[in-house]
């Protein structure tokens, strides 16, 4: 499990650890890990040309101490001091003592650099790069150098993952002690490149429950509901799917595909797409509606492609069928068209779990804000939705987030997101997959996070084959993703 912590928490943990260590030891640990990462990226340190962009404070100090280590190994290291009067004094002494040089012409050394170390701002930075740093950041990105961020790319906001100005995009980020939310959440995440975590001993001083976490293979493997000898279709989970319409018949097929390939013991389909569903999946149990007459289920999925037909499930309109499903005393996933005009009070009053799965546009409509605000502040948006509806919310996008209505529980971020999922019908497959996990007994936070993980893993596998990607191909690849995860050693 990868965990991320906020700035205040990190600083408190650092203070507690420094009180038990010799002076300067914590910074030396960080600099040692940073220098080692830079050496790995360079391949050959001797003769390499390294430029440090040094801001004021400890972040610049980390860069200077790391630069000193590289200089002692034979690299030609130059430092560009953005705040000479606030440069870390101990770091600067160590740097010049090791043979490092303060650059007289920053742009000349940047143009020739093999590696640029971004130590401009640290985890407390706000509002993007300052004007004086922008030309240097652009020169670094315009060179052929590998750009390595110290702890966090300069210009992003650590706690929220927001980007409010110009950023120095990194090829790699070396972070210390714990991940920061911005390294896992877009739009900041896309500026971080490959992230490497250096253990500096903060673990015992960090809270046991982080604000943000990302599942990894072993975590997913522990959560997956794998059948046992006594399993039957109800023990594996029967999921009801209300999807599709005359305008969007494919949504029915895709949602059912996600549920069946996601491990459901059985799928009861309700809607206008019965012929298309049976033609593709003869094992599906179909019913024209209403949902209350479809038979026993352990979870419902409602919304993909239901449109606004007035005659789609036994004469029931789309809004009515959503409320009918919400009346059921089983977990319910609401997606796509089902999210329109969803009443927060109705959702909050449910006795069973609810999982809402909007994309950014749908989330914006639910919050009454522009779409751009949701995309710029994904973490705040998913938390606000969860609180408003009293439900678990899976906010789809470049980094999918899953938030519980309990603010004390961590928000889950999906590390398996891929642009290959930006294809029509992808969300329908995800809904069916998450619904199958709800029916199998997973709680909505786990079901949403595991579904997003498997969905992304399946898409990456299909994309790796170099074939054109469709939502149905992703659904068909889900069993392979399952087997890959459960085969991973703990």
N, C-alpha and C positions, 0 to 999 in steps of 0.2 A: 504494500500500500504506500503510495506517495502521499505525503501530507504537506500542506502549506500553512504558514502562519502569518499573522499581521505584523506590521512594523513594531508596534508597541510591545507585543509579545516577544519578538526577537530581541529587542533592545533590553527588555527585562531579563531574559535568559542570558544574554551576553554579560550583563552587569553581575548577575549571580555567579556566573562562571569565572569572570575576571577577578572577583573577590577571592577566589581560591587559587589563582595562578600567579606566577611571577609577572611583573610588569612587562607588557609587550608580547607575552606568550601567545595570546589569542590572535593577534595580528600576524605573528610569525607563522602560526598554523595555517591561516588563510592564505598568506603569501606563498607558502611552500606548495599547497595544493594548486594555487593559481599558476605558479611557475611550471609545475609538472604538466598541467594541462596545456599550457602554451608550448612546451617542449614537444609534447605528443603531436600537436597540430603542425609544428614546424618540421618535425622529422629530424632535421639536422640543426642543432642550435648554433654550433660554431660558425661564425661568419654571417649568420642571419641578421637582417636589419629589422629592429623592433622599435616602434614608437609608442610612447605612453602619453595618453591624453589625461592630464592630472588636474582634477578639481580640488577644492578645499576639503579638509576633513579626512576621516578614516578611509573612505573609499579611494581617494587619491593615495593615501598611505599604503594600502594594500597593493596598488599598482606599482608604487616606487619600490617597495620591498621585493615584489616579484621581479621587477626589472633588474634590481641588484643581483638577484640569483642568476638571471639569464646572462647578465654582463659577465659574471664570474665564470660562466661556462663558455665564453668566447663570442657571445652575440654583440653586435654593435647596437647599443640601446640609447635612444634619445628621448628626452622628456619635454613635453609641451606643457608649461605651467599656466593654467587658465586663471588661477587666483594666487599669484606669487606671495601675497601677504598672508595667505591662509594655508599655504602648502604644509603638509605634515612634516614637522622639523626632523623627527627621527628617521622617517622614510627617506627624506631628501639627503640626509647625511649618509645613510647606508648606500643610497643609489650612487652618489658622486664618489664615495669611498671605494665602490666596486668598479669604477671606471665609466659609469654612466655620464652622459652629457646633457646639459640643458640646451634645447634647440634654439638657435638664433633665428632660423627661418622655418617656421612650422610647416609651411606648404611644400618646401623643398624636401624635407625628410619624409613627409607623408607620401609624396609622389613616388619615393623609392622604397617604401616599406614592404617587408614581407608579412609582418603582423602588426596590427594596431591594437593596443590594449585600452579599452574605454573605461577610464576611471573618473569620468567627469562628475557625475552625480551618483549618489547612493540610493538606499531604499527610502529615504525621506524626500526624494525629489517630487516636485509638483509642477504641473502646467507646461510640460514640454521643455525643450532646451532653451536656455537663455540666448538672446540674440548674438552675443559674442562667441558662443560655441557653435552656432549653426554653420558658418563657413568651414570650420575644422571638421565637423561631422560630415559635411558634404564632400570634402576633400578625401577623407578617409574612405568613404563609400565609393568615391570615384577612382580610387587607386586599385591596384591588383592585390592588395593586402587582405589577409584574413582578419576580420574584426572580431575581437573577443571582449565581451562585456564583463565587467567586474561586478558580480552579485546580481546585477539587473541592467538591462539596456538603458542608457541615459535618456530621459524624456518620458518614460512610462511611469504610471502610478502604481506603486507596489500593491496596495491593499485591494484595489478595485479592478485592475487590469485595464483601466481606461487610458486613452491617449488623447491629450488635450493640446498638443502642439507637435513640433518637429521632434523626431526621435532618431538616434543613431542605431540603425538596424544592425544587429550582430549576426555573424555566422555561427557563433557559439557563445554560450553564457556559462560562466563558472560561478555558482552560487554557494553560499556558506551556511552550514548548520541545518538548514531546512529550506524547502522550496518556499517561494513567495507566490501569492495568488496570481500576480501578473505573469508569472512564468507558465501558468497553466491555462489562462483565460484570454481569449481574443477580446479586443484587438491587440493587446500588448504581446500576447504569446507569439504572434507571427513575426515579431521583431526580435525574438530571443534566439532563434536558430536552435542548434543542438544544446541541450542543457546538461551540465555536469554538476553533481552535488558533491561538495567537499565536506566531510565530517570533521567538525572542529570541536566536538564534545558538547554541543548544546542539548542533546537528547534528554538527559535527566532533568533539565531545567525548563522544558517545554510542557504545556498542558497535555493531558492524555487525550483530550478531545479537540481536534483541530477544527478551524472554521471551514476548511476545504480539504478534500481528499480525492485521489484518483485510484481506481481499482487497477490491479495488475493481474496477470494470468493466474497466479495461485489464489488470489482473492475471488476471482470469478469462478474458478474450479470448485472452491469450497461452497459457493452459493448455488451452483447449478443443480437443479432437481433431477438427478440421475435415477432412472428406474431401478427397482430391486426385484427379487424373485417373485414377491407377492403383488407386484403392481398390476393394476388394471386401468382401464381408461379413466375412471374417476379418480383413482389415486394419482395418476399422471396429470389429471386436470382436464375438464371439459370447458371450453371457452365459447361463449356466444359472440357472434360477429354480426353487427348491423351496419352494412356498408353498401355502397354502390347505388346507382339510380339509372334512369334511362339515359341521362347525359354522361354519366361516369360509370359505365358498367365494369370497366377494368379495375376500379378500386375494390370491388368485391373480391375478384380473383386474387389481387395482390395482398389484401388483408388476410384472406384465408390461407394463402401461401405462407405468409409470415408466421401465422399461428401453427400450421401443420409442420412446417420445416423447423419451427422453434421448439418442438417437443411436446405439443399438446396431445393428450390422449384421444381427444375428439374435438371437432369443431361443429357447432350448430350455427348454420348460416341463416339469417333472416333478411329478406329484401327482394329487390327486383331482378337480381342477377343469378337466380337459381340455375338456369340452364347453363350459363357460362361457368359457374362454379362446378357443377356436376360434370361438365364436359372435361374440365381440367383435373378435378379432384373427386373421383367417384366415391371416396371414403367420407366426404363431407355429408353432414346431416342437414338437409335444407328445409326451409319453411317460409312461406310467403308472408307470415306475420299474423298478428302482432307478436312482439317478443315474449309476452307473458304466456303464449301458447306454444312456444317452440320446444319446451322441455327443460329438463334440469341442466343448469350450468353452474360453474363455480366462479366465473367472472364474465363480465361483458366488455366488448369493445364496440363503441358506437361513434359514428361520425364520418369515416373516410368516404368521400364521394357521395354522401346522401343528398346533396344539393338541397333544393327547396321544393321537391315534388310534393303535391298534395295527395297523390294516390300512389304510395310506394310500399307501405306495409299494412295491408288490410284497411286501406282508406285513411291511415293516420299520417298527418303531416310531419315534416322533419323535426320541428320543435317539440311536437307532442311525443314523438317516439323517443327523443332524447330524455325527456322527463319521465317517460314510462320506464326506461332502463334505469334511470337514477333512483327510481322508487324500489328497485330490487335490493334485497339484503345481501348482496355479494359485492366484491370489488368491481369497480367500473372504470374503464379508461375512456376518456372523451377526447376526440381528435378532430381536426379539420372542420368540416361544416357543422359538426356537433358543438363546436365552441362558440358559434354565433349566438349572441343574445343569451349566453349562459348566465343564470342568476346566481351570484355568489351566495346568497342566503340559502338557496336550495342545496347547493353543494355543501355548505357548512353544516347543514342540518342532517346530512346523511349519517347513518350509523356505521356503514361500512366504508372501506378505504376508497378514495378517488384519486386517479392519476390523470392529469391534464397534460396534453402533449402539443403545445402550440409551436409554430415557427415564429420568427421575429415579427412578421406582419400581423399574425393573429394575436400575438402577445401585445403588440401595440394597440390593437383595437380593444382588447380586453382591459387595458390600462388607461385607454383614452389619451395616448401620447403618440407622437410621430414615430415611425419605424426606426429612424436613425437614432433616436434616444435609446431604444432597446438594444440596438446593435452596438452602440458606444458604451453602454453600461449594462452588460449582460448579467453580472452578478447581482447588482441592485435590483434589476428587473425581475429576475426569477424569484428572488426573496420576497419582493413586493407582491407578486402574483400568488405565491404560496400562502402568504399571510392574508391576503384579501379573500381568497376562496376557501381557506382552511383545508387545502388539499395539497398533495404532492404534485409538483410541476416539473415536467421535463421540457426545457426550452431548447428546441432544436437549433442547429446552426453550425458554424465553423468549429466552435467548441461547445458541445452539448452539455448543459448543466441540469442537474436534478436536485431540487430543493424540497425538503420536508417542511410542513407548516410549523413544526416545532423549531424555533430559531436556535435552540441549543444543539441541534443535530448538524453534522457537517453537510455542506453542499458537495455533491459528487460531480466531478468533472470527468468527461469521457476522453481518455487519451488516444482513442482509436479513430477519431474523426478523420475524414478524408474528403477532398473535393470530388472524388468519384461518386459520392452519394448525392451530389447535386443533379439529380435526374428525376424525371416525372415518375411518381408512384413510390418513391423511396420511403416517404413518410407512412404510406399505407402498409408497407411491409413491416416497418418498425412497430406500428400499432398492433398488428397481429402478433408479432413476436413478443412484445411486452405483455399483451393480454394472455398469452399462453403461460407466461411465467407467473402472472397474478393467479391464474387458475390453478397452477401447481403449488401455490401456497406462499410464494415470496411476497413480502411486503412491498408497497409501491415504490419506496426508495430503492430497494435492492432490485426489484423487477425493472424499473426504468434504467438504472445504471448498468445492469447486466445486459439488458436488451441493446442499449446503445453500444456497448462494448462489442458484443457479438456481431451486430449490424455492421459496424466499422471494420471489424476483422474480416468478415465475409467479403465486403467490398474491396478491401485491400488485396485479398487473395484473387478475386476475379480480375482486378486491375493488373496484378502482377503477371497474369497470363497474356496480357497485351490484347485482349479481346474487347470489342465495343461493350460498354457496360449498360445494362438496363436494370430496373428495379427487380424484375422477375429473376434475372441472373443472380442478383444478390440473395434473394430468397432461396433459390436453389443451392446456393453455396453455404447456407447456414449450418447444415449438418457437418460440413467439413470444419467450419469454425468451432462448433461444439467439440468435435473430436480432438481438434488441435489443443483446445484449452484443457480438457480433462486428461489429456496425455502428458501435460506439463508437470514435471515433478514439483512437489510442494517446496 
